[in-house]
């Protein structure tokens, strides 16, 4: 049986923006995978099933969790270890910002120009490693 979170920690009349998603991410870090019904049970029965389902759907849309169909429902897992989630979130925000711009090359050029030398060096190394991985997978 899953252990429910204490009321003082999770249950509130109104949650601030993102609190439910944060609670779900924390639970996924502790339990590895959860179905909507399991997450709801852990969060508190005052939440509607559809509320938890919507929050998990949003986390999936933000690419913070993966989901796998099991029977008639989904089981959700973290896309990255809990300690890597802040970096993943930042990367997703950067990607979203880039995707909303027509002049992508200008956005990227300005981003690179704003980097300090150390960050630029890290970016060059990462791009080189990414290019090598992509080349290795080509037939």
N, CA, C and O atoms as CSV, one atom per row, in Angstrom:
chain,resi,resn,atom,element,x,y,z
A,1,UNK,N,N,0.842,-1.192,0.000
A,1,UNK,CA,C,0.000,0.000,0.000
A,1,UNK,C,C,0.878,1.243,0.000
A,1,UNK,O,O,1.878,1.298,0.715
A,2,UNK,N,N,0.519,2.212,-0.774
A,2,UNK,CA,C,1.272,3.448,-0.850
A,2,UNK,C,C,1.023,4.297,0.381
A,2,UNK,O,O,-0.099,4.359,0.884
A,3,UNK,N,N,2.063,4.946,0.864
A,3,UNK,CA,C,1.931,5.781,2.050
A,3,UNK,C,C,1.560,7.197,1.655
A,3,UNK,O,O,2.271,7.844,0.886
A,4,UNK,N,N,0.465,7.667,2.177
A,4,UNK,CA,C,-0.055,8.997,1.856
A,4,UNK,C,C,0.799,10.078,2.509
A,4,UNK,O,O,1.270,9.911,3.634
A,5,UNK,N,N,0.997,11.190,1.795
A,5,UNK,CA,C,1.743,12.328,2.324
A,5,UNK,C,C,0.955,12.989,3.452
A,5,UNK,O,O,-0.275,12.970,3.422
A,6,UNK,N,N,1.629,13.574,4.448
A,6,UNK,CA,C,0.921,14.262,5.527
A,6,UNK,C,C,0.107,15.437,5.003
A,6,UNK,O,O,0.510,16.109,4.053
A,7,UNK,N,N,-1.042,15.680,5.628
A,7,UNK,CA,C,-1.922,16.761,5.185
A,7,UNK,C,C,-1.213,18.103,5.172
A,7,UNK,O,O,-1.368,18.870,4.223
A,8,UNK,N,N,-0.445,18.399,6.198
A,8,UNK,CA,C,0.189,19.713,6.291
A,8,UNK,C,C,1.138,19.976,5.131
A,8,UNK,O,O,1.372,21.127,4.763
A,9,UNK,N,N,1.679,18.918,4.562
A,9,UNK,CA,C,2.650,19.081,3.480
A,9,UNK,C,C,1.993,19.200,2.111
A,9,UNK,O,O,2.427,20.006,1.288
A,10,UNK,N,N,0.973,18.426,1.863
A,10,UNK,CA,C,0.444,18.332,0.510
A,10,UNK,C,C,-0.924,18.968,0.346
A,10,UNK,O,O,-1.161,19.660,-0.644
A,11,UNK,N,N,-1.825,18.754,1.282
A,11,UNK,CA,C,-3.194,19.209,1.104
A,11,UNK,C,C,-3.352,20.657,1.531
A,11,UNK,O,O,-2.892,21.067,2.597
A,12,UNK,N,N,-4.002,21.408,0.686
A,12,UNK,CA,C,-4.305,22.806,0.981
A,12,UNK,C,C,-5.586,23.152,0.249
A,12,UNK,O,O,-5.944,22.495,-0.728
A,13,UNK,N,N,-6.282,24.187,0.718
A,13,UNK,CA,C,-7.508,24.609,0.057
A,13,UNK,C,C,-7.196,25.034,-1.364
A,13,UNK,O,O,-7.878,24.617,-2.300
A,14,UNK,N,N,-6.193,25.842,-1.533
A,14,UNK,CA,C,-5.763,26.272,-2.865
A,14,UNK,C,C,-4.265,26.081,-2.973
A,14,UNK,O,O,-3.507,26.474,-2.086
A,15,UNK,N,N,-3.860,25.486,-4.047
A,15,UNK,CA,C,-2.430,25.305,-4.281
A,15,UNK,C,C,-1.921,26.468,-5.115
A,15,UNK,O,O,-2.607,26.957,-6.013
A,16,UNK,N,N,-0.714,26.899,-4.806
A,16,UNK,CA,C,-0.079,27.916,-5.624
A,16,UNK,C,C,0.273,27.327,-6.970
A,16,UNK,O,O,0.269,26.108,-7.147
A,17,UNK,N,N,0.574,28.187,-7.910
A,17,UNK,CA,C,0.928,27.750,-9.250
A,17,UNK,C,C,2.109,26.784,-9.204
A,17,UNK,O,O,3.180,27.116,-8.696
A,18,UNK,N,N,1.900,25.609,-9.733
A,18,UNK,CA,C,2.978,24.637,-9.824
A,18,UNK,C,C,3.163,23.747,-8.604
A,18,UNK,O,O,3.943,22.797,-8.660
A,19,UNK,N,N,2.472,24.023,-7.507
A,19,UNK,CA,C,2.662,23.203,-6.306
A,19,UNK,C,C,2.240,21.753,-6.518
A,19,UNK,O,O,2.914,20.835,-6.051
A,20,UNK,N,N,1.147,21.547,-7.207
A,20,UNK,CA,C,0.698,20.181,-7.462
A,20,UNK,C,C,1.716,19.445,-8.327
A,20,UNK,O,O,2.055,18.294,-8.054
A,21,UNK,N,N,2.200,20.112,-9.365
A,21,UNK,CA,C,3.198,19.484,-10.229
A,21,UNK,C,C,4.464,19.167,-9.445
A,21,UNK,O,O,5.051,18.100,-9.627
A,22,UNK,N,N,4.891,20.075,-8.580
A,22,UNK,CA,C,6.083,19.833,-7.757
A,22,UNK,C,C,5.874,18.635,-6.839
A,22,UNK,O,O,6.770,17.806,-6.678
A,23,UNK,N,N,4.701,18.546,-6.243
A,23,UNK,CA,C,4.396,17.411,-5.364
A,23,UNK,C,C,4.435,16.099,-6.140
A,23,UNK,O,O,4.951,15.094,-5.650
A,24,UNK,N,N,3.892,16.115,-7.345
A,24,UNK,CA,C,3.887,14.910,-8.178
A,24,UNK,C,C,5.312,14.525,-8.568
A,24,UNK,O,O,5.662,13.345,-8.532
A,25,UNK,N,N,6.130,15.493,-8.937
A,25,UNK,CA,C,7.520,15.197,-9.292
A,25,UNK,C,C,8.263,14.587,-8.105
A,25,UNK,O,O,9.033,13.641,-8.267
A,26,UNK,N,N,8.027,15.131,-6.921
A,26,UNK,CA,C,8.665,14.602,-5.716
A,26,UNK,C,C,8.223,13.148,-5.478
A,26,UNK,O,O,9.043,12.288,-5.155
A,27,UNK,N,N,6.929,12.890,-5.642
A,27,UNK,CA,C,6.424,11.528,-5.460
A,27,UNK,C,C,7.015,10.564,-6.485
A,27,UNK,O,O,7.355,9.429,-6.151
A,28,UNK,N,N,7.136,11.011,-7.717
A,28,UNK,CA,C,7.732,10.154,-8.750
A,28,UNK,C,C,9.194,9.862,-8.438
A,28,UNK,O,O,9.691,8.775,-8.732
A,29,UNK,N,N,9.877,10.825,-7.847
A,29,UNK,CA,C,11.257,10.595,-7.429
A,29,UNK,C,C,11.351,9.539,-6.339
A,29,UNK,O,O,12.316,8.776,-6.285
A,30,UNK,N,N,10.349,9.496,-5.473
A,30,UNK,CA,C,10.334,8.533,-4.370
A,30,UNK,C,C,9.835,7.153,-4.798
A,30,UNK,O,O,10.311,6.139,-4.287
A,31,UNK,N,N,8.886,7.105,-5.726
A,31,UNK,CA,C,8.215,5.845,-6.070
A,31,UNK,C,C,8.563,5.308,-7.453
A,31,UNK,O,O,8.069,4.245,-7.829
A,32,UNK,N,N,9.372,5.987,-8.202
A,32,UNK,CA,C,9.832,5.622,-9.545
A,32,UNK,C,C,8.732,5.692,-10.603
A,32,UNK,O,O,8.917,6.341,-11.632
A,33,UNK,N,N,7.616,5.050,-10.376
A,33,UNK,CA,C,6.520,5.129,-11.349
A,33,UNK,C,C,5.191,5.133,-10.609
A,33,UNK,O,O,5.030,4.502,-9.564
A,34,UNK,N,N,4.248,5.866,-11.186
A,34,UNK,CA,C,2.924,5.971,-10.569
A,34,UNK,C,C,1.850,6.079,-11.639
A,34,UNK,O,O,2.035,6.733,-12.665
A,35,UNK,N,N,0.738,5.432,-11.383
A,35,UNK,CA,C,-0.470,5.650,-12.171
A,35,UNK,C,C,-1.192,6.846,-11.561
A,35,UNK,O,O,-0.885,7.251,-10.439
A,36,UNK,N,N,-2.139,7.408,-12.287
A,36,UNK,CA,C,-2.890,8.561,-11.789
A,36,UNK,C,C,-3.547,8.233,-10.453
A,36,UNK,O,O,-3.486,9.031,-9.517
A,37,UNK,N,N,-4.169,7.071,-10.361
A,37,UNK,CA,C,-4.869,6.705,-9.120
A,37,UNK,C,C,-3.911,6.605,-7.938
A,37,UNK,O,O,-4.264,6.989,-6.823
A,38,UNK,N,N,-2.703,6.093,-8.168
A,38,UNK,CA,C,-1.708,6.000,-7.097
A,38,UNK,C,C,-1.233,7.382,-6.672
A,38,UNK,O,O,-1.102,7.663,-5.481
A,39,UNK,N,N,-0.977,8.238,-7.650
A,39,UNK,CA,C,-0.553,9.603,-7.332
A,39,UNK,C,C,-1.644,10.323,-6.548
A,39,UNK,O,O,-1.355,11.030,-5.582
A,40,UNK,N,N,-2.881,10.146,-6.958
A,40,UNK,CA,C,-4.006,10.790,-6.265
A,40,UNK,C,C,-4.094,10.313,-4.818
A,40,UNK,O,O,-4.304,11.114,-3.907
A,41,UNK,N,N,-3.935,9.026,-4.611
A,41,UNK,CA,C,-3.992,8.469,-3.254
A,41,UNK,C,C,-2.895,9.067,-2.376
A,41,UNK,O,O,-3.139,9.416,-1.221
A,42,UNK,N,N,-1.697,9.183,-2.922
A,42,UNK,CA,C,-0.580,9.738,-2.161
A,42,UNK,C,C,-0.746,11.231,-1.887
A,42,UNK,O,O,-0.331,11.732,-0.842
A,43,UNK,N,N,-1.351,11.925,-2.825
A,43,UNK,CA,C,-1.522,13.378,-2.686
A,43,UNK,C,C,-2.669,13.749,-1.757
A,43,UNK,O,O,-2.633,14.798,-1.114
A,44,UNK,N,N,-3.661,12.917,-1.684
A,44,UNK,CA,C,-4.814,13.210,-0.846
A,44,UNK,C,C,-6.094,13.061,-1.632
A,44,UNK,O,O,-6.199,13.532,-2.764
A,45,UNK,N,N,-7.054,12.414,-1.036
A,45,UNK,CA,C,-8.285,12.095,-1.748
A,45,UNK,C,C,-9.164,13.311,-2.014
A,45,UNK,O,O,-10.182,13.193,-2.696
A,46,UNK,N,N,-8.790,14.483,-1.487
A,46,UNK,CA,C,-9.584,15.678,-1.777
A,46,UNK,C,C,-9.407,16.137,-3.219
A,46,UNK,O,O,-10.171,16.969,-3.709
A,47,UNK,N,N,-8.407,15.598,-3.893
A,47,UNK,CA,C,-8.154,15.968,-5.285
A,47,UNK,C,C,-8.962,15.076,-6.223
A,47,UNK,O,O,-9.062,13.868,-6.009
A,48,UNK,N,N,-9.524,15.667,-7.240
A,48,UNK,CA,C,-10.248,14.895,-8.246
A,48,UNK,C,C,-9.254,14.110,-9.100
A,48,UNK,O,O,-8.135,14.562,-9.343
A,49,UNK,N,N,-9.669,12.953,-9.543
A,49,UNK,CA,C,-8.852,12.124,-10.425
A,49,UNK,C,C,-8.427,12.930,-11.657
A,49,UNK,O,O,-7.278,12.853,-12.092
A,50,UNK,N,N,-9.365,13.701,-12.211
A,50,UNK,CA,C,-9.062,14.485,-13.417
A,50,UNK,C,C,-8.046,15.590,-13.142
A,50,UNK,O,O,-7.290,15.965,-14.039
A,51,UNK,N,N,-8.014,16.116,-11.924
A,51,UNK,CA,C,-7.031,17.148,-11.563
A,51,UNK,C,C,-5.624,16.568,-11.614
A,51,UNK,O,O,-4.712,17.172,-12.179
A,52,UNK,N,N,-5.456,15.397,-11.021
A,52,UNK,CA,C,-4.148,14.737,-11.014
A,52,UNK,C,C,-3.777,14.307,-12.430
A,52,UNK,O,O,-2.621,14.438,-12.835
A,53,UNK,N,N,-4.748,13.794,-13.184
A,53,UNK,CA,C,-4.506,13.380,-14.567
A,53,UNK,C,C,-4.060,14.576,-15.414
A,53,UNK,O,O,-3.145,14.454,-16.228
A,54,UNK,N,N,-4.702,15.723,-15.225
A,54,UNK,CA,C,-4.331,16.930,-15.966
A,54,UNK,C,C,-2.921,17.371,-15.606
A,54,UNK,O,O,-2.139,17.727,-16.488
A,55,UNK,N,N,-2.589,17.351,-14.323
A,55,UNK,CA,C,-1.241,17.754,-13.894
A,55,UNK,C,C,-0.184,16.830,-14.494
A,55,UNK,O,O,0.851,17.300,-14.967
A,56,UNK,N,N,-0.434,15.527,-14.480
A,56,UNK,CA,C,0.513,14.589,-15.085
A,56,UNK,C,C,0.601,14.795,-16.594
A,56,UNK,O,O,1.683,14.688,-17.171
A,57,UNK,N,N,-0.517,15.088,-17.228
A,57,UNK,CA,C,-0.507,15.383,-18.663
A,57,UNK,C,C,0.316,16.620,-18.982
A,57,UNK,O,O,1.033,16.655,-19.982
A,58,UNK,N,N,0.214,17.629,-18.137
A,58,UNK,CA,C,1.017,18.846,-18.340
A,58,UNK,C,C,2.501,18.564,-18.148
A,58,UNK,O,O,3.333,19.052,-18.912
A,59,UNK,N,N,2.830,17.781,-17.134
A,59,UNK,CA,C,4.235,17.413,-16.929
A,59,UNK,C,C,4.763,16.618,-18.118
A,59,UNK,O,O,5.921,16.773,-18.506
A,60,UNK,N,N,3.924,15.774,-18.693
A,60,UNK,CA,C,4.318,15.030,-19.889
A,60,UNK,C,C,4.513,15.989,-21.062
A,60,UNK,O,O,5.469,15.856,-21.825
A,61,UNK,N,N,3.612,16.948,-21.202
A,61,UNK,CA,C,3.735,17.949,-22.262
A,61,UNK,C,C,4.983,18.806,-22.124
A,61,UNK,O,O,5.547,19.264,-23.118
A,62,UNK,N,N,5.408,19.018,-20.891
A,62,UNK,CA,C,6.633,19.790,-20.625
A,62,UNK,C,C,7.879,18.918,-20.736
A,62,UNK,O,O,8.996,19.394,-20.536
A,63,UNK,N,N,7.686,17.653,-21.053
A,63,UNK,CA,C,8.768,16.674,-21.207
A,63,UNK,C,C,9.537,16.425,-19.908
A,63,UNK,O,O,10.732,16.130,-19.935
A,64,UNK,N,N,8.857,16.543,-18.790
A,64,UNK,CA,C,9.481,16.254,-17.504
A,64,UNK,C,C,9.204,14.823,-17.051
A,64,UNK,O,O,9.939,14.268,-16.235
A,65,UNK,N,N,8.136,14.231,-17.589
A,65,UNK,CA,C,7.822,12.835,-17.280
A,65,UNK,C,C,7.534,12.088,-18.576
A,65,UNK,O,O,7.107,12.669,-19.574
A,66,UNK,N,N,7.780,10.795,-18.529
A,66,UNK,CA,C,7.405,9.899,-19.621
A,66,UNK,C,C,6.182,9.121,-19.164
A,66,UNK,O,O,5.928,8.994,-17.966
A,67,UNK,N,N,5.432,8.603,-20.120
A,67,UNK,CA,C,4.289,7.775,-19.761
A,67,UNK,C,C,4.241,6.560,-20.670
A,67,UNK,O,O,4.635,6.595,-21.836
A,68,UNK,N,N,3.741,5.490,-20.082
A,68,UNK,CA,C,3.618,4.224,-20.805
A,68,UNK,C,C,2.210,3.696,-20.579
A,68,UNK,O,O,1.714,3.667,-19.453
A,69,UNK,N,N,1.583,3.285,-21.652
A,69,UNK,CA,C,0.226,2.758,-21.565
A,69,UNK,C,C,0.273,1.390,-20.905
A,69,UNK,O,O,1.035,0.510,-21.306
A,70,UNK,N,N,-0.558,1.234,-19.884
A,70,UNK,CA,C,-0.724,-0.061,-19.216
A,70,UNK,C,C,-2.218,-0.297,-19.073
A,70,UNK,O,O,-2.886,0.336,-18.256
A,71,UNK,N,N,-2.722,-1.199,-19.863
A,71,UNK,CA,C,-4.161,-1.436,-19.859
A,71,UNK,C,C,-4.889,-0.213,-20.385
A,71,UNK,O,O,-4.614,0.257,-21.489
A,72,UNK,N,N,-5.821,0.301,-19.589
A,72,UNK,CA,C,-6.606,1.460,-20.012
A,72,UNK,C,C,-6.048,2.782,-19.496
A,72,UNK,O,O,-6.627,3.837,-19.753
A,73,UNK,N,N,-4.930,2.738,-18.772
A,73,UNK,CA,C,-4.386,3.978,-18.217
A,73,UNK,C,C,-2.890,4.076,-18.488
A,73,UNK,O,O,-2.298,3.197,-19.113
A,74,UNK,N,N,-2.297,5.150,-18.011
A,74,UNK,CA,C,-0.868,5.377,-18.165
A,74,UNK,C,C,-0.162,5.235,-16.826
A,74,UNK,O,O,-0.741,5.475,-15.766
A,75,UNK,N,N,1.103,4.840,-16.901
A,75,UNK,CA,C,2.000,4.858,-15.756
A,75,UNK,C,C,3.068,5.885,-16.093
A,75,UNK,O,O,3.621,5.878,-17.193
A,76,UNK,N,N,3.357,6.769,-15.142
A,76,UNK,CA,C,4.268,7.885,-15.363
A,76,UNK,C,C,5.581,7.665,-14.627
A,76,UNK,O,O,5.604,7.148,-13.510
A,77,UNK,N,N,6.681,8.067,-15.275
A,77,UNK,CA,C,8.013,8.019,-14.672
A,77,UNK,C,C,8.718,9.336,-14.963
A,77,UNK,O,O,8.388,10.035,-15.921
A,78,UNK,N,N,9.693,9.663,-14.125
A,78,UNK,CA,C,10.486,10.867,-14.371
A,78,UNK,C,C,11.338,10.665,-15.609
A,78,UNK,O,O,11.844,9.568,-15.848
A,79,UNK,N,N,11.497,11.705,-16.386
A,79,UNK,CA,C,12.328,11.633,-17.581
A,79,UNK,C,C,13.811,11.685,-17.214
A,79,UNK,O,O,14.657,11.176,-17.950
A,80,UNK,N,N,14.117,12.298,-16.082
A,80,UNK,CA,C,15.498,12.432,-15.626
A,80,UNK,C,C,15.512,12.261,-14.110
A,80,UNK,O,O,14.474,12.406,-13.464
A,81,UNK,N,N,16.675,11.955,-13.536
A,81,UNK,CA,C,16.753,11.889,-12.073
A,81,UNK,C,C,16.324,13.221,-11.443
A,81,UNK,O,O,16.474,14.281,-12.051
A,82,UNK,N,N,15.798,13.153,-10.236
A,82,UNK,CA,C,15.268,14.335,-9.554
A,82,UNK,C,C,16.275,15.478,-9.526
A,82,UNK,O,O,15.904,16.632,-9.739
A,83,UNK,N,N,17.541,15.174,-9.268
A,83,UNK,CA,C,18.538,16.243,-9.169
A,83,UNK,C,C,18.851,16.888,-10.519
A,83,UNK,O,O,19.465,17.954,-10.557
A,84,UNK,N,N,18.446,16.269,-11.620
A,84,UNK,CA,C,18.667,16.851,-12.947
A,84,UNK,C,C,17.447,17.613,-13.469
A,84,UNK,O,O,17.523,18.241,-14.525
A,85,UNK,N,N,16.332,17.568,-12.749
A,85,UNK,CA,C,15.104,18.219,-13.217
A,85,UNK,C,C,15.240,19.730,-13.398
A,85,UNK,O,O,14.719,20.254,-14.383
A,86,UNK,N,N,15.913,20.459,-12.501
A,86,UNK,CA,C,16.042,21.902,-12.742
A,86,UNK,C,C,16.736,22.223,-14.072
A,86,UNK,O,O,16.316,23.134,-14.785
A,87,UNK,N,N,17.785,21.484,-14.403
A,87,UNK,CA,C,18.481,21.713,-15.673
A,87,UNK,C,C,17.593,21.328,-16.853
A,87,UNK,O,O,17.588,22.013,-17.876
A,88,UNK,N,N,16.850,20.244,-16.717
A,88,UNK,CA,C,15.939,19.822,-17.784
A,88,UNK,C,C,14.850,20.861,-17.997
A,88,UNK,O,O,14.501,21.176,-19.135
A,89,UNK,N,N,14.312,21.396,-16.903
A,89,UNK,CA,C,13.285,22.443,-17.013
A,89,UNK,C,C,13.827,23.670,-17.729
A,89,UNK,O,O,13.170,24.222,-18.611
A,90,UNK,N,N,15.022,24.095,-17.350
A,90,UNK,CA,C,15.625,25.268,-17.986
A,90,UNK,C,C,15.816,25.020,-19.478
A,90,UNK,O,O,15.551,25.901,-20.296
A,91,UNK,N,N,16.275,23.827,-19.831
A,91,UNK,CA,C,16.470,23.492,-21.239
A,91,UNK,C,C,15.146,23.507,-21.997
A,91,UNK,O,O,15.088,23.970,-23.136
A,92,UNK,N,N,14.086,23.006,-21.372
A,92,UNK,CA,C,12.774,23.001,-22.025
A,92,UNK,C,C,12.247,24.424,-22.213
A,92,UNK,O,O,11.633,24.728,-23.236
A,93,UNK,N,N,12.486,25.299,-21.228
A,93,UNK,CA,C,12.070,26.705,-21.378
A,93,UNK,C,C,12.844,27.370,-22.510
A,93,UNK,O,O,12.276,28.133,-23.292
A,94,UNK,N,N,14.144,27.079,-22.597
A,94,UNK,CA,C,14.951,27.636,-23.682
A,94,UNK,C,C,14.435,27.133,-25.027
A,94,UNK,O,O,14.333,27.899,-25.985
A,95,UNK,N,N,14.115,25.854,-25.094
A,95,UNK,CA,C,13.614,25.271,-26.340
A,95,UNK,C,C,12.273,25.890,-26.733
A,95,UNK,O,O,12.043,26.190,-27.904
A,96,UNK,N,N,11.395,26.078,-25.758
A,96,UNK,CA,C,10.093,26.699,-26.018
A,96,UNK,C,C,10.279,28.114,-26.542
A,96,UNK,O,O,9.620,28.518,-27.500
A,97,UNK,N,N,11.161,28.855,-25.925
A,97,UNK,CA,C,11.431,30.229,-26.366
A,97,UNK,C,C,11.969,30.226,-27.796
A,97,UNK,O,O,11.545,31.038,-28.618
A,98,UNK,N,N,12.874,29.344,-28.091
A,98,UNK,CA,C,13.436,29.251,-29.436
A,98,UNK,C,C,12.358,28.876,-30.451
A,98,UNK,O,O,12.325,29.419,-31.555
A,99,UNK,N,N,11.492,27.963,-30.082
A,99,UNK,CA,C,10.438,27.509,-30.991
A,99,UNK,C,C,9.406,28.586,-31.308
A,99,UNK,O,O,8.698,28.480,-32.310
A,100,UNK,N,N,9.308,29.612,-30.481
A,100,UNK,CA,C,8.323,30.676,-30.725
A,100,UNK,C,C,8.880,31.796,-31.595
A,100,UNK,O,O,8.159,32.746,-31.902
A,101,UNK,N,N,10.115,31.708,-31.990
A,101,UNK,CA,C,10.762,32.770,-32.768
A,101,UNK,C,C,10.924,32.371,-34.227
A,101,UNK,O,O,11.237,31.224,-34.546
A,102,UNK,N,N,10.702,33.345,-35.104
A,102,UNK,CA,C,10.871,33.108,-36.537
A,102,UNK,C,C,12.356,33.060,-36.887
A,102,UNK,O,O,12.799,32.185,-37.631
A,103,UNK,N,N,13.106,33.993,-36.353
A,103,UNK,CA,C,14.540,34.095,-36.657
A,103,UNK,C,C,15.362,33.294,-35.652
A,103,UNK,O,O,16.046,33.858,-34.799
A,104,UNK,N,N,15.283,31.993,-35.766
A,104,UNK,CA,C,15.972,31.112,-34.818
A,104,UNK,C,C,17.478,31.353,-34.808
A,104,UNK,O,O,18.101,31.356,-33.746
A,105,UNK,N,N,18.061,31.553,-35.982
A,105,UNK,CA,C,19.509,31.768,-36.062
A,105,UNK,C,C,19.916,33.023,-35.295
A,105,UNK,O,O,20.956,33.040,-34.638
A,106,UNK,N,N,19.098,34.074,-35.377
A,106,UNK,CA,C,19.397,35.304,-34.633
A,106,UNK,C,C,19.334,35.068,-33.127
A,106,UNK,O,O,20.179,35.557,-32.377
A,107,UNK,N,N,18.334,34.322,-32.698
A,107,UNK,CA,C,18.203,34.020,-31.266
A,107,UNK,C,C,19.425,33.243,-30.789
A,107,UNK,O,O,20.013,33.573,-29.759
A,108,UNK,N,N,19.804,32.215,-31.535
A,108,UNK,CA,C,20.966,31.414,-31.156
A,108,UNK,C,C,22.251,32.234,-31.181
A,108,UNK,O,O,23.090,32.104,-30.289
A,109,UNK,N,N,22.408,33.077,-32.197
A,109,UNK,CA,C,23.606,33.919,-32.289
A,109,UNK,C,C,23.703,34.864,-31.097
A,109,UNK,O,O,24.782,35.041,-30.532
A,110,UNK,N,N,22.592,35.465,-30.714
A,110,UNK,CA,C,22.600,36.365,-29.563
A,110,UNK,C,C,22.859,35.612,-28.261
A,110,UNK,O,O,23.529,36.121,-27.363
A,111,UNK,N,N,22.329,34.412,-28.167
A,111,UNK,CA,C,22.578,33.605,-26.976
A,111,UNK,C,C,24.063,33.284,-26.859
A,111,UNK,O,O,24.656,33.465,-25.795
A,112,UNK,N,N,24.663,32.812,-27.938
A,112,UNK,CA,C,26.083,32.462,-27.918
A,112,UNK,C,C,26.936,33.693,-27.627
A,112,UNK,O,O,27.909,33.612,-26.878
A,113,UNK,N,N,26.577,34.828,-28.214
A,113,UNK,CA,C,27.337,36.063,-27.980
A,113,UNK,C,C,27.266,36.510,-26.522
A,113,UNK,O,O,28.168,37.193,-26.038
A,114,UNK,N,N,26.205,36.129,-25.823
A,114,UNK,CA,C,26.050,36.550,-24.426
A,114,UNK,C,C,26.785,35.644,-23.441
A,114,UNK,O,O,26.867,35.968,-22.256
A,115,UNK,N,N,27.316,34.523,-23.904
A,115,UNK,CA,C,27.984,33.574,-23.016
A,115,UNK,C,C,29.360,34.069,-22.600
A,115,UNK,O,O,30.062,34.716,-23.378
A,116,UNK,N,N,29.737,33.759,-21.365
A,116,UNK,CA,C,31.114,34.048,-20.964
A,116,UNK,C,C,32.000,32.949,-21.568
A,116,UNK,O,O,31.486,31.907,-21.976
A,117,UNK,N,N,33.311,33.162,-21.633
A,117,UNK,CA,C,34.198,32.198,-22.302
A,117,UNK,C,C,34.093,30.768,-21.757
A,117,UNK,O,O,34.169,29.807,-22.522
A,118,UNK,N,N,33.921,30.627,-20.457
A,118,UNK,CA,C,33.827,29.288,-19.877
A,118,UNK,C,C,32.568,28.569,-20.350
A,118,UNK,O,O,32.620,27.395,-20.715
A,119,UNK,N,N,31.429,29.278,-20.343
A,119,UNK,CA,C,30.179,28.673,-20.816
A,119,UNK,C,C,30.241,28.375,-22.310
A,119,UNK,O,O,29.709,27.365,-22.769
A,120,UNK,N,N,30.889,29.252,-23.064
A,120,UNK,CA,C,31.035,29.012,-24.502
A,120,UNK,C,C,31.859,27.749,-24.749
A,120,UNK,O,O,31.548,26.962,-25.644
A,121,UNK,N,N,32.901,27.562,-23.958
A,121,UNK,CA,C,33.734,26.369,-24.086
A,121,UNK,C,C,32.926,25.103,-23.775
A,121,UNK,O,O,33.049,24.098,-24.476
A,122,UNK,N,N,32.110,25.155,-22.734
A,122,UNK,CA,C,31.257,24.015,-22.385
A,122,UNK,C,C,30.280,23.727,-23.520
A,122,UNK,O,O,30.073,22.570,-23.885
A,123,UNK,N,N,29.678,24.776,-24.079
A,123,UNK,CA,C,28.732,24.602,-25.181
A,123,UNK,C,C,29.414,23.977,-26.395
A,123,UNK,O,O,28.862,23.068,-27.014
A,124,UNK,N,N,30.606,24.453,-26.738
A,124,UNK,CA,C,31.341,23.878,-27.872
A,124,UNK,C,C,31.616,22.389,-27.650
A,124,UNK,O,O,31.457,21.578,-28.563
A,125,UNK,N,N,32.029,22.038,-26.431
A,125,UNK,CA,C,32.314,20.641,-26.106
A,125,UNK,C,C,31.048,19.795,-26.245
A,125,UNK,O,O,31.084,18.712,-26.829
A,126,UNK,N,N,29.938,20.287,-25.714
A,126,UNK,CA,C,28.681,19.546,-25.797
A,126,UNK,C,C,28.220,19.374,-27.237
A,126,UNK,O,O,27.744,18.303,-27.615
A,127,UNK,N,N,28.360,20.426,-28.046
A,127,UNK,CA,C,27.980,20.335,-29.459
A,127,UNK,C,C,28.855,19.330,-30.198
A,127,UNK,O,O,28.370,18.577,-31.042
A,128,UNK,N,N,30.137,19.322,-29.879
A,128,UNK,CA,C,31.057,18.379,-30.503
A,128,UNK,C,C,30.689,16.938,-30.132
A,128,UNK,O,O,30.674,16.054,-30.988
A,129,UNK,N,N,30.395,16.716,-28.853
A,129,UNK,CA,C,29.999,15.378,-28.403
A,129,UNK,C,C,28.686,14.950,-29.049
A,129,UNK,O,O,28.529,13.793,-29.439
A,130,UNK,N,N,27.755,15.873,-29.159
A,130,UNK,CA,C,26.464,15.574,-29.777
A,130,UNK,C,C,26.640,15.229,-31.246
A,130,UNK,O,O,26.012,14.299,-31.753
A,131,UNK,N,N,27.491,15.977,-31.922
A,131,UNK,CA,C,27.757,15.724,-33.333
A,131,UNK,C,C,28.394,14.348,-33.521
A,131,UNK,O,O,28.045,13.621,-34.451
A,132,UNK,N,N,29.322,13.996,-32.644
A,132,UNK,CA,C,29.976,12.687,-32.731
A,132,UNK,C,C,28.970,11.562,-32.501
A,132,UNK,O,O,29.008,10.548,-33.198
A,133,UNK,N,N,28.070,11.730,-31.528
A,133,UNK,CA,C,27.049,10.706,-31.267
A,133,UNK,C,C,26.129,10.549,-32.468
A,133,UNK,O,O,25.797,9.430,-32.858
A,134,UNK,N,N,25.717,11.668,-33.055
A,134,UNK,CA,C,24.816,11.616,-34.209
A,134,UNK,C,C,25.489,10.967,-35.403
A,134,UNK,O,O,24.835,10.249,-36.160
A,135,UNK,N,N,26.770,11.202,-35.588
A,135,UNK,CA,C,27.521,10.601,-36.686
A,135,UNK,C,C,27.637,9.098,-36.483
A,135,UNK,O,O,27.551,8.333,-37.444
A,136,UNK,N,N,27.832,8.667,-35.235
A,136,UNK,CA,C,27.963,7.238,-34.935
A,136,UNK,C,C,26.691,6.460,-35.238
A,136,UNK,O,O,26.759,5.266,-35.530
A,137,UNK,N,N,25.526,7.115,-35.176
A,137,UNK,CA,C,24.256,6.427,-35.380
A,137,UNK,C,C,23.796,6.415,-36.834
A,137,UNK,O,O,22.801,5.769,-37.162
A,138,UNK,N,N,24.496,7.107,-37.689
A,138,UNK,CA,C,24.108,7.124,-39.106
A,138,UNK,C,C,24.581,5.858,-39.794
A,138,UNK,O,O,25.608,5.281,-39.438
A,139,UNK,N,N,23.813,5.442,-40.784
A,139,UNK,CA,C,24.193,4.231,-41.543
A,139,UNK,C,C,24.752,4.643,-42.880
A,139,UNK,O,O,25.134,3.788,-43.680
